[in-house]
């Protein structure tokens, strides 16, 4: 079997699996809940799963990355369901594994499809060019500065020459400040449970990280002005 036929076969297999997962999610009514308005309903469902809750939540986060679903509702769900500290752990695991899954799908199963996206979008080509020119720093820039949508980045990086483990490590580090900010903000009231001091402490931590996250893009733009302007 030729390499081209093998590539097509892998693509059909992965697409078949993804379609099956989407169908199952629709059958069980999960897709309609993934929104800010339905976070509380999702929380009740996660809580009802007991010890399986964290595992199911992480799987949901992975699927949200693969299927381009909005990340903020899933992140806030983690904050509400598990509280700030455990929430940061589970959200971080889910986001990193989700980004990694999309990366691997693009690299090994859907490369030709992602290459077509890049051919049709000049801005996406800048990622590949940036990696060749700046290496892992390009990944850092696009993670910390909102140049490209998060879910699209994951697939595009899969066809660049960046190594998988470098991608995983840099992505995890660069996503962590934002995750801490959102999870501590979303989970403060839940974990506080009437304890004003505890709630204010969590909100203060969230505030510090929101400030850090807001300042980072400006610092990146100054240091890598040529890269950001190219985008």
N, C-alpha and C positions, 0 to 999 in steps of 0.2 A: 504494500500500500504506500502511495506517495505521501510526502510530507503535507502536501496541500489537502489530500483526501483525509489524512489523519486529523488535520486542523479542523476541517469541516465536521468530521464525525464528533470530535470533542465539543465543538460549538453546539451541535444539535443535541448532544447528551445533556450539556449544562443548561441549555435553554429549556429542554424538556423537564429537567428537575425544577428549575425556577418557576416554570408555568404550573407544575404540580403543586408547588408550595403556595403560590398565589391562589390557586383554586381552593386549597385546603383552608387558607386564611379567610377566604370569602365564605366558605361553607360554615366555618365556626364563628363568622361574624367579627373577626378581629380587625380587618382593614378599616371598618367604619368608625372604630374607636380611637384610631391613632390621630388625634387632634387635641389641641389645647382644651377644647370644650369637654372632652370625654376622658381627661386624665384621671378624674376621680373614679369613674366606672372601671377603668383599667386597673386602678389601684386596688379596688375591691376584689377584682378577679385575681390579681397577683397574690394578694393577702390570703385568699381562699386556697391557694396551692401549697401553703405551708413551706416546708423545707425545699420544695421544688421551685418556689418563687424566684429566687435569684438565678437559677439555671434557665428557667423559661424567659425571664427578663433579658438575660444576656443574649439568648437566641433571638428574641424580638429585636434587640438593638442591631444585631448582625444583619437580620433581614431588612431592617429599615435602611441600612447603608447600601445593601445590594440592590434594593428596589427603589432607591431615590425617595424614600419617605422622609418627612420633616424630622429633624433631630431634636429640636427643642422640646416637643411634647414627650418624647421618650426619655429625655434627660430629666425633665421635671417629674416624670413618673418615678424614676429611680430615687429622686430626692424625697418624694412623698411616701413611697412604699418602704424605703429602707432607712430614711434619716440621712443627715449630712455625711457622717463618717463612712458607714457602709455604702451609702449611695455613691460617694466618690469612687470607692473601690469597684463596685459593680458597673457603674457608668464607664469608668476608665477601661475596664476589661472589655465591655461590650463595644465601645467605640473603636478601640484598637483592633479587636478581632474583626469587627465589621469592615473597617478600612482595609485590613489585611486580606480579608476574603475577596473584596472587590478587586484589589491589586492582583491577587492570584488568578482570579477569573479572567481578567484582561490579559495577563501574561501567558496563561497556558490554555485557555478555553475559548476566549472571545477576542483574541488579538486582532483579527481582521476587521471585526465589527468596530472596535475602538479606533483602529487606524482610519477607518472611514469617517468617524466623527472628526478626527483631527484634520483630515484632508479638507473637510468642509468648513472648518472653523479655524481661522488664522490665529485667534487668541489662544486656542488650545495648543497649537503648535509651539507657542512660546514656552510651554512647560518643558517639552522635550529639548528645545534649544537651550533653555535655562539650565537644565540638569547637565547637559554636555559641557556647558560653559562654567557653571558654578557648583556642580555636584550636589551634595546633600543640602547646601545652603539654599538652593532653589526650593526644596521641599519646606525648609524652615520658613522661608519668606511667604510662601503661599498658604501655609498653615496659620501663620500669625497675622498676616495682612489679608483682609477679605477681598482677594482679587478674583478667585474662582469659587463656585459652589463646592462645598466639601465633598459631596457624593461623586461629582464628576471628576474631581481631582484624583480620587482613589483609583478610578479606572485608568485615567490617562497615565498616571505614574507607573502602572503595570507594564506599559510598553516602552518606558524609558530604560536607560542602562543603569539606573540606581539599583543597588543590591536590596534584596528583600529585608534582611535584618537591619540594614541601615534605615530603610523606610519605616519599619516597625518602631525602632527606637526613637528616631527623630519625631515621628508622628505622635507617639505616646507623650514624649516630653513637651512638645509644643501644644498639644491639646489639653494637657493637665491644668494649666492656670484657668482656662475658660470653664472646664468641667467643675473645678472647685468653686468658682464664682457662682455658677448657676445652681449647682447642687446645694451649696450651703444657703443660698438665698431661698431656694424652693423648699428645703427641708427644715429651715429654722423653726417655723411655727409648729410643724408636726412634732419635732423632737423636743421643743420647748415644753409643750403640754402644760402651759400655764406658768412655767418657770420663766419669769421675765428676764432674769439675769442671764440664763442660758440662751434664751432666744436672742437677746441683744448681742451676746458674744458671737453666736453663729452669724448674725447679720453683719457684725463688724468684720468678721473674717471674709464674708462674701464681698463686702464693700472694698476691702483692701485688694482683693484679687480682681474686682471689676476695674479698679483704678489701674492696676498693673496691665490688665488686658487692653484697656483704652490707651495706655501710653506706649505699649510695644509697637503698634503700627507706625507711629511717628518716628520712633527710634530706628526701626528697620528702614523706613523710607530715606532717612538721612544717611545711613551707612551704606545702603544698597540702592541709591537713588537711580542709577542707570538701569538696574533690573526692573524696579517698580515702574519707572517711566516707560520702559519697553512694553509693559503690559497694557 
